[in-house]
């Protein structure tokens, strides 16, 4: 199916997102931005692996000079990959960094607790981006919408689409169109429904911005890859999506080949004479059968498909049709993460594998953690300084637990709750 026609968004000198261009593959550094050498080295690695856009976290205004130095060193090394600054909560940081990078990712609803003040800060931010030719991603995630919108519509796909449309209307009103938008969720059903509604509303409005697709906090290993294939491919098959990121709780370079594989399906290149990689039966199966399950075109993967029981179960779970093990939500980590996220996630998986039906989140920091694990029954969230907060549903039940004890305490709480 042909992709929905969108506006073109220019990011840097040469990269265009949308307007019929091939699907753009991007990823994010997990280094600390203050560690300039490590961030430069990782960005070079990611660009060499095929990342067309690289995002780095900017925790505060003190990190803006580090971003400028990272960019200077990359350009001196001949690396032209555009940089995206990832901002949470601080409109001042977003405004300061906008002249430095090619693109800024923000959730405008988090700019200020008072919604009208958030709107004023967003307008100021847009004026700076317009002046400097900086692209913007309006990125709203399930679970991080803010009370202004959830009090009206609940924490739903509809609420995500309505929240995005408010900020996009402000962009239109400011004659600022260099905007990409995303509505990510770890739940593939929520993610697909939200993007569908947003695409429809933009088409009805007559202004269609490019869409950045991703299953946020997808986890790692086969499960993370399969979940990403199911959610992203479902939308690409409907002509929705212009740039993608596969979020894995692994080194970010591992995300690139999976994203490239999915992007080739979206562009119609997979199966052509010159795909970028040999066929991957697991990814092929997830891309073929996952969307059919997610859209309820089928209830089971047919036996004649020849898939192993393990792969059938993984695809069924990714499509939210049948759960054979715990569901895990785990962020990929970034410069805000203050502990070994991948190692901890793998240990949590190992020790909770028997808890079929539970949704367990392992999150890198308190910035994203509490909001983006909206679907979780239990959450392990890093505080920094070797401490962890454990959540039950959306409520913190234990704070400041040493990370050496945190998994034991999490298991104790789960067993007590089951009793």
N, C-alpha and C positions, 0 to 999 in steps of 0.2 A: 504494500500500500504506500502511495506517495505521502511524504511528510506534509503536515499542515504548514501552510505558508506563513512565515513569520518575518518580522523586521530583521534586518542585519544588525548585529552588534559587533563593533570593532574593538578588539582587545590588543593594544599595542600596535605595532607597525603593520603586521601582516595577517593576523589571525581574525577570521570572521566566524562568528557563531550565528547559526540560523540562516534564513534566506536561501534555503536549498543547499547549503554547503555540507560537505561530509560531517558526520557526527564527530565532535571534538572529544578527545580523551584527556581527562585531567586527574590529578591526585593531590595529596597534601603531605608536606614534610611532618615528621614526628620529632624533629629535633627542637631544642630550645632556641628561640630566635636570638637570644642574647649570645648564644654560641655561634658566632658568625661563621667560623671555619667549618663546623659540622653542617650547618645549614647550606652553605655554598656547596660543599662536597655532595650532600644528598641531592640537592637540586640538579647538579650536573649529572649525577647517576640517573635520576628520574628522566631528565631530558634525553639522555642517551638511550634510555629504554623505550622512549616513544611518547612520554607525556608532553602534550601540547600546551599545557597550562599547569602551573604549580602554585599551590596555596600555602601560605605560612601564617602561623598565628601571630597576632600582635596583641599581647595581653594588656598593654598600657602605653601611655604616651612616651614613657622612658624607652620603649623598644623601637620607636620610629627611626632614630638614628641607626640602629642595628639593621633595620630593613634597608635603609638607604645604602649602607655599606655592603650588604649582601648583594644588592642589585649592582652596585659599582663593580664588585669583584666578578660577578657573573658576566657582565658585559665586557670587562677587560679580558675574560677568558674566552670570549667569542660566543657565549651562550645567550641567545636572544629570546629564550622562552619567557613569555609574559608571567609576571608575578601577581598573585591575588592575596591581598591582606585579609585575614579572617578576624573579624571584630565581634566581640560580645559585650553588650551593655554600654560601652563608653562611646558616646557620640563625639566627644572631644578627640579621642584617639582616631576614630574614623575620619574626621575632618583633617587632622594633622597628617595622616598617612596617605590621603587621597592624591596629593600631588606627587607622591613618591613612586607609587605602583601603577600598574596598568588596569587593575580592577580591585574593587573592594567588595567583600561579602559581608552583609549586615542583616540583622533582623530588626527593622525599625521600631517594632513594637516594644523592644527591650531598651530603647534609647532613654526612656524615663518612665517611672511608675505612673506619672500623670500623662494620660493619652494625648491631651492637647499640647503639652510640652514636648512629647515625643514627636508629634507632627511638626512642631516648629524646628526642632533639631534636625529632623529629616530634610526639611526644606532647605535649611542652611547647608547641610551636607551635599545635597544635590547641586546647589549653586557652585560649590567648590569643585565637584566632579565635572560639571559642565565647563567650567573655566579651564580645567587642565586636561580635558579629553579622557577622563578616567571612566571606565565602564563600572557598572554596579551589578551585583547579584543580590536581589531581595530574596533572602533564604529563610523560610519559615518551616519549622519542624513540628511534627506532632508532639504535643506535650509541652511546647514552649510558646504558646500563643498569648498568654497574658489574660487577666481576668476581664478586661474590656470586651474581648471577643468571646471568651468561653461563657461569660454570664449571659450572653445573647444566644449563642448557638451550641453551647456545649463543646466538649473536646472531640470534635468530629471532622471528617473530611470536608463537610460543608463549611465548617468554621474556618478551616485552613484556606479554602478557596476564597471565602468572603474577606478574610483578613488580607490576603495577598491583593485582592482587587482594590481594596482601599488605598494601599500604598502605590499600586500601579496607577490609579487615578491621579494621585498626587504627581507622579512622574509625567503623566500626560499633560496635566495642568501646567507643569513647569516647562513643557516642551523639551523634556529630557527623555530620549528614547534609547539610549545606549544601556539597556537594562536586560538582564537575564533573570528568570525567577525559578525558584525551586520550592517544593512542598514535600519534604522527605519524611518517611516514617520507617520504623523497623518492621511494622506489620505490613505485609505486601498488599493485603486487601485495602487497608486505609490509604496506603500510598497511591495505588492505582485509581481508587475512587476520587481522591483529592485532585490528582493531576487531570483526570478526565473532566471534572467539573470546571476547573480553572481554564482548561483549553476551550471548553464550550463557552464560558463567560467572556473570555477574551475575543473569541470569534463573534459573539453577539455584539460586543462593544465595538468591533471593527478595528481594534488595535491588538495585534497578537505578538507578544514578546517571546523570544526563544526560551525554551524550557531546559533546565538542568535536571537530569534524572539521577536518582540514587536511592538505594535502600539503606537508610542510615543505621548505624550500629549493627551491621549484618553478622558480625562475629568473624570467625576464621575457618580455615580448612575447607573441606567439601561443603559443609553447611552454608558458610558465608558466600561461597561462589555460587552455589545452587540458588540460594535465596535472591542474590543479586540478579542472576539470569532470569528468574521467574518474574520479578517485579519490573525490571527494566525492559526485558524483551516484550512483555505484555503490552507496554505502552508504545514501544517502537513499532510493533506490528499494527498499531492503530494510527500510525503517522504522527505520534506525539513524542517529542524529544529531539534536542539538538546538540547537547553535550552531556557526558555521563562521567560519573565517578563510582567505582566499585570500592566500597569501604570495608577493608579487612583488618582484623586485629593481628596484623603481621607487618613485617617491613613494607613500607609503601611501594617499593619497586615491584612487589608481588601482585599489586593491583593492576598494573599496566597490561599484561598480556590478557587477563580476563576481560578488562574493559575493551581492549582492541577487538577481541573475539566477538563480543556482543555488538560493538559498533559496526563491524562488518556485516552482521545480520541486518542491522538497521539501515545500512546503506545499500543492501543488496549485493555486497561483495563476497560474502561467504558462499562457497560453492563455485565461485568464478575461477578463472584460470590462475589467478595470482593472489590467493589469500595470504595473510601475513604469517599464518601458522598452520601446521597439520591439523586435521580434524581431531577434536576432543570429544569422545563419545559421551562423557558425563555432561559437559556443557551443552552438547547438541541435544541430549535427552531433556535437560532442564528447560532449554529454550523451546523445544517442540511441545512437550507435554505440560509444563508448568502453566503457561498462559491458558491452555484449554481447561485445566482444573480451576484456575483462578476465576475464569469467566463462566464456570459451571457449564461448559459445553460437554464435559464428561464428568463422571463421578469417580472413575478409577482409571488407572493406566492399563490398557489391555495387555493380557498375558502375551499375546503375539508380538508385542513390542520388544520382547526378549531382554528386558532389564532385570538386573539382580533385585532381590527383595530389598536389600539395603538402599539401592538407588531409587527404587519406587517409593520407599518410605521417606527418604530425604526430600524428594520432589513433592510428595503429598503434604509433608509438614511445611515446606516452604510456601506452598499455595494455601496453607491454613485449612486443609480439608481433613487431615487426620494426623494426630500427634502420637508418635511412638516413643518419644523421649522428651526430656525437658526442652523448652524453647529458650534459647539464649539471646540476650541483647548485649552486645559488647562494642564499644567504640573503637576506632582504629588507633586512637592515641594521637597526640600532637604536642606542641611545645608547652602546653599547660599541664601535661601528665607528669606526675612526680613519683611514679613507681614503675616497676617492670610489669606493664599491663599485659603483655602477651603471656608471660610466664604465669602470672596470677590467674588469668582467664583459663589457661589450660589446666591449672590445678583445680579451679572451681568446677570445670567441666568433669574432670576425673572423679571428683568426690561427690558430685551431685547427679551422676549419670543415671542413678536408680529412681530419680524423682520425676517419673513420667507425669506430664501435664502441667508442671509448674513452669512459670516464666521467670528466669533469673537474669539479672542485669549485672554486668561488670563494667563500671564507667571510670574513665580516667581522672575526672576532676569534678568539682562542684559547680563549674560553669555550665556544662552540658548535662551532667549526670541526672539530677533530680527531675528535670523537665523531659528529657528525651527517653527516659525509661518508663514512659507513661503506661505501657502495657504490662510492666513487670509485677510479679507477686513479691519478689524480694530483690533488693539491690545492694551492691557492694560499690561504694563510691569513694575514691581517693580524696583525702583532704589536703595532702602535702605533709611534709614533716614526719613521714612514717606513720600517719594516722588515717583511719578509715571511718566513715559513717555507714551504718547498715540501715536500710530502709525496708519497711513492710508496706506494700502498696506505695502510696506517695508520702508516707510519714516516716521521718527518722525515728528509729527505735533505740539505736545505740550510737553514740557519738564518740569521737576521739579514741577509737580502739586501736591499739598498736597493730600494725599490719601483720606482725608475726602471729597474732592471735585471731585475726579477723575472720578467716575462713572457718576455724573451729567455732567461733561464736555465731557465725551465720548458720552453720549446720545445727547447732543447738537450738537456735530460735525456730528453724524450720521444723525440727522434730517435736519441739514443744507445741507448736501451732497445730501439728497433725494429730497430736495425742488427744 
